[in-house]
């Protein structure tokens, strides 16, 4: 039954690789010694997340799990650079939290409309035009492009609503939402009518409104993974205020106080902070209650806990307006909707540098290449001092510098690593 709504998804994303630089020489009639003119490779495309307010689920990610941006084009002669790879824009519902699949840490909270670059494309390789020097006038080499960043992430949808309706299935939450807003949820007289959360905007008065969410019915054991409830408890996380709807009609032979405590226990089991959130209690279906014993018992019970109690009938639209006014007053003093701060810290990549690297010596330049070096450089921020030091440490541990010295490198010689060059100093 829960298949109609998807609120988590695990996907693999990879940015585009940079294009390779070109080895070319300027050849034109009557122009002697035109020199190198190989162009640079294009930059790989980024993977970008973008909020789409027309999406309400993560259903699109259920069957497609891999997303790859475009690669950069190779450079060409006449100093022509390759075309940059096309960015890949992945649309997600507003409120999607992006987590690192391995650590579970938060990478981004897609609650604002700002796009987020999830993976950056690799830089394009340099063409041979970059390597001409007074002593190396005919460089016959260029650089390969660097691979794009790849990662696995978990998308988790947490609805952006000010107020959340909680309670057992079939207590009238969907009916309440339909009569206080323009939302039109599916309503029927059987349990689990609501298979996914519904949102509606409640207009209280001029300039006063809030977003109300009808959360699917929570059942006992939901916090342990039973029933539909566990799948949707996460959606209450952002709600500033909860309205606990309880059936007080006695039509199903249920005890309103026991129902109230059962839901409270599930909320506390899932998150103690959630259970302590500000709550209003609505005794629904009061108009068809055959006797008021259960209703009055619930009123006394919740008021003893310091929670306001409202007697309503959503179907007959009795007491619903007063309940919405009370919710609006409560929201005035409550903090804004939670936005999750990123907790993810980029970790150094695990690269096996025991893989062989090729070293080419041309004039006073030592050209080092290899797949492992490519992967390593793709994950290093060369604008950061700590990252550069870590990169230097990794190269030394790999034995690269020892190999260069064995091959006769001299102080002041140039070491060329893809799109990085530096003077060698012992």
C-alpha positions, 0 to 999 in steps of 0.5 A: 500500500505504501508504494504510492508514495516514496519519501526516501531514495538512494541514488548514485551521481557522477559529474562529468570528466574534463576533456583532454588537451590537444597536441597541435602545431600552427601550420599556415602557408608563409608562416614559419615555426608557427608553434604549438596551438593545441587547445584545452579540454572543456570542463565536465558538467556539474550535478546540480540539485534544484527545488521543483514545487510541482513535485511532492514525492521522490517517486521519480527516483524509485526506478532511476538510481544513476545520474551522470552529467556530460563530459567536456569535449577534447581540445582542438588545434588553432587554440580551440578549447573543447566544449564544456560538458552539460550540467545535469539538473536533478529536480527534487521536492522542496524540503528534501534533505540530502545525506551522505549515504555512507556516514548519514551526515547532512550535505544540504537541505533543499528548503530554499529555492537556491540550487545546490551543486552536489558534484563538481565536474572535472577540469579540462586538460591543458593543450600543448600551447601551455607548455611552450618555454624558451627551452621547450619550443616544441612540446609534443604533449598535452594533459588529460582531463580530470574525472568528475566527483562521484558519490552516493547520497540518500534523499529524504523528504521532510515536508515543509508545514507549520502545523501537522495533524497526527492521530490514528487512522480514520479519526478525521484528519483528512476531513479537517484539512479539507474543510479548513483549506482548499486541499482536496484529500481522498476521504473514505470511511476506512483505515489508511485512506491517506497513503501520503501526506497532504498539504493545505494552506489555511487562511485565518484572516487578512495577512494570517495564514499557515501550511497544514499537513495531514500526516497518514495515520500513525499506528501502535508500533510505528516507531519500530517500523510497523504499518504506514506510520513509521514511513511518515513520522519524519514529516512531522520533524519540521512542524512547529505545532502539532494538532492531535486529532482523537475520535471521541465518538465511541463509534468503534468502541475505542477509548479516547484517552488510550488512543491519545497516550498510544500516539504520544508514546509513538512520537516519544519513541521516534523522537523525544523532542518531537513528543515535547513539541507544542500540541493542541488536542482536538476531540473530533466527531463530538456531534455523533458521540452517543455519550460524552464520557470519553470526551470529558475524560480526554478533556480532563486528561489533556488539560491536566498535561497543560495542553489546550483541548478543543471539541470539534466536528470536522464533518459538520464544521463545528469548532474548526474555525476556533481551532485554526484561530488557536493554531495561528495564535500559537504559531506567533510565538513559536520559532520558524520551521526547522532548516537542517544545517549541513553536517557533512565534512568532505573526507580525503579520498581513499586512492590506491597510489600503489598503481603505477604512474608513468613518468615522461622526461622532456627537456627540464619537465617531468610529466607524471600521469596515471589513473590513480593520480587523476582520481586523487587530484579530482578530489583535492581543493588546491585553493586550500592550504591543508588540502595542498599539504595533504596532497604533497604528503600523499605523493611522498608516501606513494614513492613518486619523489623517490622515483623522480630522484632516481631518474635524475630530476634536478632542483628547479626542474618542472613537475607537471601533473595534469593541470598542475605544475610546480618547481621541484625542490628537495 
